[in-house]
Amino acid sequence: MLECGDLILRYLERMGVRYVFGVPGGSIEPLYNALARSERRGGIRAVLARHETGAAFMADGYARETGLIGVCCATAGPGATNLLTGVANAYADNVPMLVITAQTSLNRFGQGAFQESSCTGVNTMDMFASCTRYNTFVSHPEQLETKLLHAFSHALGQQPGPVHLSIPLDVMRHEVEDSSYSPFRKPFVPNDVIPDPVTVQSVVDDLADIKQATIVLGEDAADSADQWVQLAELRGWNLVTTPRAKGLVNSFHPQNRGVFGFAGHQSATEAVGPQDAERVITVGAALDEVSTAGWSPDGLLSERLIHLSRNPGHLVRAIMAGHAVLGDPRSVADQLLAAARKTGLPAPALKAHGSDGVPDFVGGNFREGCFATSGPIKPQALMTYLSRVCPEQTRALFDTGNSFLWGIHHWNVGRPEQPLCSKNLFNIGIGFAAMGWAIGASVGMALADDSVPVVCVTGDGSYLMSGQELATASQENCNVLMVVLNDSSLGMIRHGQALGGAEQIANELPSINYAMMAEALGVETYRVSTLEELHRLDLASILARPGPCLLDILVDGNEVPPMGVRMKVLNETK
């Protein structure tokens, strides 16, 4: 006989899932009993987070790294509500997750049971309804298998995201026959849709004689990025990425004009403008505030736009586009490449830029800061140096705040004249932008692949919210380098208030030695106040050994991050 918890784990195991992230409690105990049995036979293992929000962030990072579904769980009541922020963050970024929350026993609904979160208590089902692709209550054991498979199908669909099963204690504990697990039943995972041939041909015809065009790669272009780069090389077109897709193009590629949108580069703004681009071919981008530079009409959002995506949620925002194509962008890229090769024109000679170690698209005062070596550490110089000395396969995550502003603008992906792997190694949780996301997500990412180092860049404000998850990284011996930008403030808030003419209030943090905090957790740690001190660290050796390490970096808090796009949007309401 199996319990319902064992049945859930059997299906997860078949899908390749290795971990369930969460915090135990009374109402979720049967699932943890099943996890204990699973661990004993070498199956799926429980990872103990320090807070349920951290568990959801870990599941998010695990899903991003593996391409599988991330799984997190929580007990009834506050356990479930603590998950919400992490689940909402995954929903906004289309990250597939299975979220399992407990309920008290059915026969105690409406009686004020301990941590009751049923329809007659603090209704957690209602709370999850707006941040999941599928949200269901399992009221009978006979429903579980069908609803579980439905949930997988929604999570991994063309519009992926979190799904939620709410399961009462007595239902989870219910015993079922071994035969209830059927190896023949499986979720429907959508195949890639081939775009309409007539629509694709119209795109090919439209682009045939276009001399100036810009290809903008979004977060869902990972599978076809190599083809679009080849097309740009053949046609002599510009390459640009959205903030989420920064890692899909080598920072030193000769036609890379940088990031367009939130914390992006002026050269990218020019590259998508009407003077430099007769057409803007955008692949797999959300067309939200972040990727459109605050919905700028001179950027992506014009009749010059050709928008390709397999996610219909992206395309509904392309109401102004000359062409909107639903389906696998690879098939469109293949036809455009074939048409370009038929012309017989030689590809232009290309030479990588950034001979001084900084890509040409980084300009002005931001560029000057990349070479500053004396005085307080400039975030520009820190990002430039770390991205150069970290191994090429390093997974880099940047937290909400100044961390992702500096990361988007200054973290360099790849090396001159070297191809990237077909994976986005640059990660931000920017749709919902929850502070502390990168801390938990870095743990999930490190557990997903222990053969590569993970670097998490976070601010002191985010670290004070979620830094306790470093204890989980230590317990699991994760290869995570935690980089804390320590300026004793909520930096993005402070600079935003100054730039927007707001009152300077509630942005100061106490002066804290985060190295000592990490040392108390038994974590290797270094407090760094100058670049010379950072240069003396053997980061290659640190990143090559197992276990986490924390760098407490005293950064120059007076450096204003690239947040002009965000300020423009905020000031539009004045």
Disulfide bonds with the S-S distance in Angstrom:
none
